[in-house]
Amino acid sequence: MTYLQKNKKNNYKKIIVPIIILIIIFAGSFLSRLVHYVNLPINNSFNYLTQKINPIFIYFKSKKDLVNQNNILFEENKKLKVESIAVEFFKSENQELKRILNYKESDSKHFLAKILNSIKKSPQDTFVIDVGQDVVSEKDTVYYLDIPIGFVESVYQNSSIARLYSSSGQKIQVEIRSEQDVIKTEAIGMSSGNFKISIPKDIPVSPDSTIIFNGSVMGVVNNTEIDSSNTFQNIYFNFPFNISTINWVIVKK
């Protein structure tokens, strides 16, 4: 009896075990197909969203890169503009120095000086130059483009104050030269590079007559004013350049 019972149990196991294995195989295949069917729309949706969203990310990334490149180009352009301005400034300054230094280069008693303030804004037509007592002395003549424009008024250790001949009330001896005559007279400064000459009105003065000072052309007659109630006529002239643009001068001892 005992033997038969054991044999039945073994037979039972032989039947059940294959059935369980088959169930597991079929169940695994079913679950695999189920997961595939469930996962398929998810993958399709993911791929669809990826295709739609990727260009957006690429757009924003490209836009950010473009902004960065524009910023870099802007900074480089700004740097180039500054360099261009600096080059033009030094070219202009170099040309001005060349014009000034054409003034009697063989003369060892003239010195180049830089103007440290604006003549236009300076009171009484005075200006500061960057040479002092080791180089210049009071009453030394100041030239610009070979034209005497003023004199050294005060000297300090490292700088000096110069005054234009056009300073208000300043008097200089000049000549009015025309094709017919040479008139020696006195010119009075009226500030800012302007002068006035008063001579008897019966002395003819032709327009555009040349004004000479210390052997140099200082200007030409711009206007003549005759007052019938006065015995004198007023003649006006000015420096042949804008004094506010002067940056360098020559000081001659």
C-alpha positions as CSV (number, residue, x, y, z in Angstrom):
1,M,0.0,0.0,0.0
2,T,2.7,2.3,0.9
3,Y,4.5,1.7,-2.3
4,L,1.4,2.4,-4.4
5,Q,0.8,5.7,-2.6
6,K,4.4,6.9,-3.3
7,N,4.1,5.8,-6.9
8,K,0.9,7.8,-7.3
9,K,2.6,10.9,-5.8
10,N,5.5,10.6,-8.3
11,N,3.1,10.3,-11.2
12,Y,1.2,13.3,-9.9
13,K,4.4,15.3,-9.8
14,K,5.3,14.2,-13.3
15,I,2.0,15.6,-14.6
16,I,1.8,18.8,-12.6
17,V,5.4,20.0,-13.2
18,P,5.2,20.1,-17.0
19,I,1.8,21.8,-16.8
20,I,3.3,24.5,-14.5
21,I,6.2,25.0,-16.9
22,L,3.9,25.3,-19.8
23,I,1.7,27.8,-17.9
24,I,4.8,29.9,-17.1
25,I,6.0,29.8,-20.7
26,F,2.7,30.8,-22.1
27,A,2.1,33.4,-19.3
28,G,5.6,34.9,-20.0
29,S,4.9,35.1,-23.7
30,F,1.5,36.6,-23.0
31,L,3.0,39.1,-20.6
32,S,5.8,40.0,-23.1
33,R,3.2,40.7,-25.8
34,L,1.1,42.6,-23.3
35,V,4.0,44.8,-22.3
36,H,4.9,45.3,-26.0
37,Y,1.3,46.4,-26.8
38,V,1.2,48.7,-23.8
39,N,4.7,50.1,-24.4
40,L,4.2,50.7,-28.2
41,P,1.9,53.7,-27.9
42,I,4.0,55.1,-25.1
43,N,7.1,54.8,-27.3
44,N,5.3,56.3,-30.2
45,S,4.1,59.2,-28.1
46,F,7.6,59.7,-26.7
47,N,9.1,59.7,-30.2
48,Y,6.5,62.1,-31.4
49,L,7.1,64.5,-28.5
50,T,10.8,64.2,-29.0
51,Q,10.5,65.1,-32.6
52,K,8.4,68.2,-31.8
53,I,10.3,69.3,-28.7
54,N,13.9,68.8,-30.1
55,P,13.6,71.7,-32.6
56,I,12.4,74.0,-29.8
57,F,15.4,73.1,-27.7
58,I,17.7,73.5,-30.7
59,Y,16.0,76.9,-31.5
60,F,16.6,78.2,-28.0
61,K,20.2,76.9,-27.9
62,S,20.9,78.4,-31.3
63,K,19.3,81.7,-30.2
64,K,21.5,81.7,-27.1
65,D,24.6,81.0,-29.1
66,L,23.6,83.8,-31.5
67,V,23.2,86.3,-28.7
68,N,26.6,85.3,-27.3
69,Q,28.2,85.7,-30.7
70,N,26.5,89.1,-31.2
71,N,27.8,90.2,-27.8
72,I,31.3,89.1,-28.7
73,L,31.0,90.9,-32.1
74,F,29.7,94.0,-30.4
75,E,32.6,94.1,-28.0
76,E,35.1,93.5,-30.8
77,N,33.5,96.2,-32.9
78,K,33.6,98.7,-30.0
79,K,37.3,97.8,-29.4
80,L,38.0,98.4,-33.1
81,K,36.2,101.8,-33.0
82,V,38.2,102.9,-30.0
83,E,41.4,101.8,-31.7
84,S,40.4,103.6,-34.9
85,I,39.7,106.8,-33.0
86,A,43.0,106.5,-31.3
87,V,44.8,106.0,-34.6
88,E,43.1,109.0,-36.1
89,F,43.9,111.1,-33.0
90,F,47.6,110.2,-33.2
91,K,47.7,110.7,-36.9
92,S,46.1,114.2,-36.5
93,E,48.5,115.0,-33.7
94,N,51.5,113.8,-35.6
95,Q,50.5,115.9,-38.6
96,E,50.1,118.9,-36.4
97,L,53.5,118.3,-34.8
98,K,55.1,118.0,-38.3
99,R,53.6,121.4,-39.3
100,I,54.8,123.0,-36.2
101,L,58.3,121.5,-36.3
102,N,58.7,122.8,-39.9
103,Y,59.4,126.1,-38.1
104,K,63.2,126.6,-38.3
105,E,64.2,123.1,-37.2
106,S,67.9,124.1,-37.3
107,D,67.3,126.7,-34.6
108,S,68.4,125.2,-31.3
109,K,66.7,127.9,-29.2
110,H,63.1,126.9,-29.8
111,F,61.2,124.3,-27.8
112,L,58.1,122.3,-28.4
113,A,55.4,122.7,-25.7
114,K,52.0,121.1,-25.2
115,I,49.0,123.3,-24.2
116,L,47.5,121.8,-21.0
117,N,44.2,123.7,-21.0
118,S,41.7,125.0,-23.5
119,I,42.6,128.4,-24.8
120,K,38.9,129.1,-25.6
121,K,37.9,128.6,-22.0
122,S,40.9,130.3,-20.5
123,P,40.4,133.8,-19.0
124,Q,42.1,136.8,-20.7
125,D,43.5,134.7,-23.6
126,T,46.0,132.9,-21.3
127,F,47.0,129.2,-21.4
128,V,49.3,126.8,-19.6
129,I,52.1,125.0,-21.3
130,D,54.1,122.0,-20.1
131,V,57.6,123.5,-20.0
132,G,59.1,125.3,-17.0
133,Q,62.0,127.3,-15.7
134,D,64.6,124.8,-17.0
135,V,63.5,125.5,-20.6
136,V,61.8,128.9,-21.0
137,S,61.9,132.4,-19.6
138,E,59.5,135.2,-19.2
139,K,58.9,137.2,-22.4
140,D,59.9,134.3,-24.7
141,T,57.9,134.3,-27.9
142,V,55.2,131.7,-28.5
143,Y,54.7,130.6,-32.1
144,Y,52.1,128.5,-33.9
145,L,52.7,127.5,-37.6
146,D,55.5,130.0,-37.8
147,I,53.3,132.9,-36.6
148,P,54.0,134.7,-33.3
149,I,50.8,134.4,-31.3
150,G,51.9,135.4,-27.8
151,F,54.6,135.4,-25.1
152,V,55.5,133.6,-21.9
153,E,54.1,135.7,-19.0
154,S,54.9,133.6,-15.9
155,V,57.4,130.7,-15.4
156,Y,57.2,127.9,-12.8
157,Q,59.1,124.8,-12.1
158,N,57.4,122.4,-14.5
159,S,55.0,124.7,-16.4
160,S,54.4,128.2,-17.6
161,I,51.6,130.6,-18.4
162,A,51.5,132.2,-21.8
163,R,49.4,135.1,-23.0
164,L,48.1,135.7,-26.5
165,Y,48.8,139.0,-28.2
166,S,45.0,139.2,-28.8
167,S,44.4,139.4,-25.1
168,S,42.1,142.4,-24.4
169,G,44.0,145.6,-24.3
170,Q,47.3,144.0,-25.3
171,K,49.2,146.3,-27.8
172,I,51.7,145.2,-30.5
173,Q,53.4,147.1,-33.3
174,V,52.3,145.9,-36.8
175,E,52.5,146.8,-40.4
176,I,49.6,147.0,-42.9
177,R,51.0,146.0,-46.2
178,S,49.3,146.5,-49.6
179,E,50.5,146.8,-53.1
180,Q,50.6,150.5,-52.8
181,D,51.9,151.2,-49.3
182,V,53.2,150.0,-46.0
183,I,51.6,151.5,-42.9
184,K,53.3,151.1,-39.6
185,T,50.8,151.3,-36.7
186,E,49.6,149.7,-33.5
187,A,47.1,146.9,-33.0
188,I,45.1,146.3,-29.9
189,G,43.9,142.9,-28.8
190,M,40.2,142.3,-28.5
191,S,40.4,138.7,-27.1
192,S,39.8,135.3,-28.8
193,G,42.3,135.9,-31.6
194,N,40.8,139.3,-32.7
195,F,42.5,142.7,-33.1
196,K,41.6,146.3,-33.9
197,I,43.7,149.0,-35.5
198,S,42.8,152.7,-35.4
199,I,44.3,155.0,-38.0
200,P,43.3,158.3,-39.5
201,K,40.4,157.8,-41.9
202,D,42.1,159.7,-44.7
203,I,44.7,156.9,-45.0
204,P,43.4,154.5,-47.5
205,V,43.5,150.8,-46.6
206,S,42.5,148.3,-49.2
207,P,40.5,145.2,-48.3
208,D,42.6,142.0,-47.7
209,S,45.7,144.0,-46.9
210,T,48.3,141.9,-45.1
211,I,49.1,142.4,-41.4
212,I,52.7,141.8,-40.5
213,F,54.1,141.3,-37.0
214,N,57.8,140.5,-36.3
215,G,58.3,139.6,-39.9
216,S,55.5,137.1,-40.0
217,V,52.0,137.3,-41.5
218,M,49.6,137.6,-38.6
219,G,46.4,138.0,-40.6
220,V,44.6,140.0,-43.3
221,V,42.2,142.9,-43.0
222,N,38.7,141.6,-42.5
223,N,36.7,144.7,-42.1
224,T,37.1,148.5,-42.1
225,E,34.7,150.7,-40.1
226,I,34.6,154.5,-40.8
227,D,32.7,156.8,-38.5
228,S,31.9,160.2,-40.2
229,S,31.8,161.9,-36.8
230,N,35.3,160.6,-36.0
231,T,38.7,161.4,-37.5
232,F,39.8,157.7,-37.2
233,Q,38.8,154.5,-38.9
234,N,38.8,151.1,-37.3
235,I,40.4,148.1,-39.0
236,Y,39.8,144.6,-37.8
237,F,41.7,141.4,-38.3
238,N,42.3,138.0,-36.6
239,F,44.7,135.1,-36.5
240,P,44.4,132.9,-39.7
241,F,43.4,129.9,-37.6
242,N,41.0,128.9,-34.8
243,I,42.9,129.3,-31.5
244,S,40.6,126.8,-29.8
245,T,42.1,124.0,-32.0
246,I,45.7,124.7,-31.0
247,N,47.3,121.8,-28.9
248,W,51.0,122.4,-29.5
249,V,53.2,125.5,-29.7
250,I,56.8,126.5,-30.2
251,V,58.5,128.7,-27.6
252,K,61.5,130.6,-28.9
253,K,64.0,132.3,-26.6
